[in-house]
């Protein structure tokens, strides 16, 4: 699935999106919807993202994140 955000996207953002997409892919496209409808947390996906260091990547560095927020 291509979810391009346009020409403003940097190589870093494209690589980040691809890496997170690979981690999320095994859960399938309906994973979040099914959990949300059932009122359940998406703990397995969050755990997988945390295990690979992707929690907080969009948080500014001064707050402990990696400052990889949305492309501008």
Secondary structure as a PSIPRED ss2 file (coil, helix, strand):
# PSIPRED VFORMAT (PSIPRED V4.0)

   1 X C   1.000  0.000  0.000
   2 X C   1.000  0.000  0.000
   3 X C   1.000  0.000  0.000
   4 X C   1.000  0.000  0.000
   5 X C   1.000  0.000  0.000
   6 X C   1.000  0.000  0.000
   7 X C   1.000  0.000  0.000
   8 X C   1.000  0.000  0.000
   9 X C   1.000  0.000  0.000
  10 X C   1.000  0.000  0.000
  11 X H   0.000  1.000  0.000
  12 X H   0.000  1.000  0.000
  13 X H   0.000  1.000  0.000
  14 X H   0.000  1.000  0.000
  15 X H   0.000  1.000  0.000
  16 X H   0.000  1.000  0.000
  17 X H   0.000  1.000  0.000
  18 X H   0.000  1.000  0.000
  19 X H   0.000  1.000  0.000
  20 X H   0.000  1.000  0.000
  21 X H   0.000  1.000  0.000
  22 X H   0.000  1.000  0.000
  23 X H   0.000  1.000  0.000
  24 X H   0.000  1.000  0.000
  25 X H   0.000  1.000  0.000
  26 X C   1.000  0.000  0.000
  27 X C   1.000  0.000  0.000
  28 X C   1.000  0.000  0.000
  29 X C   1.000  0.000  0.000
  30 X C   1.000  0.000  0.000
  31 X H   0.000  1.000  0.000
  32 X H   0.000  1.000  0.000
  33 X H   0.000  1.000  0.000
  34 X H   0.000  1.000  0.000
  35 X H   0.000  1.000  0.000
  36 X H   0.000  1.000  0.000
  37 X H   0.000  1.000  0.000
  38 X H   0.000  1.000  0.000
  39 X C   1.000  0.000  0.000
  40 X C   1.000  0.000  0.000
  41 X C   1.000  0.000  0.000
  42 X C   1.000  0.000  0.000
  43 X H   0.000  1.000  0.000
  44 X H   0.000  1.000  0.000
  45 X H   0.000  1.000  0.000
  46 X H   0.000  1.000  0.000
  47 X H   0.000  1.000  0.000
  48 X H   0.000  1.000  0.000
  49 X H   0.000  1.000  0.000
  50 X H   0.000  1.000  0.000
  51 X H   0.000  1.000  0.000
  52 X C   1.000  0.000  0.000
  53 X C   1.000  0.000  0.000
  54 X C   1.000  0.000  0.000
  55 X C   1.000  0.000  0.000
  56 X C   1.000  0.000  0.000
  57 X C   1.000  0.000  0.000
  58 X C   1.000  0.000  0.000
  59 X C   1.000  0.000  0.000
  60 X C   1.000  0.000  0.000
  61 X H   0.000  1.000  0.000
  62 X H   0.000  1.000  0.000
  63 X H   0.000  1.000  0.000
  64 X C   1.000  0.000  0.000
  65 X C   1.000  0.000  0.000
  66 X C   1.000  0.000  0.000
  67 X C   1.000  0.000  0.000
  68 X C   1.000  0.000  0.000
  69 X C   1.000  0.000  0.000
  70 X C   1.000  0.000  0.000
  71 X C   1.000  0.000  0.000
  72 X C   1.000  0.000  0.000
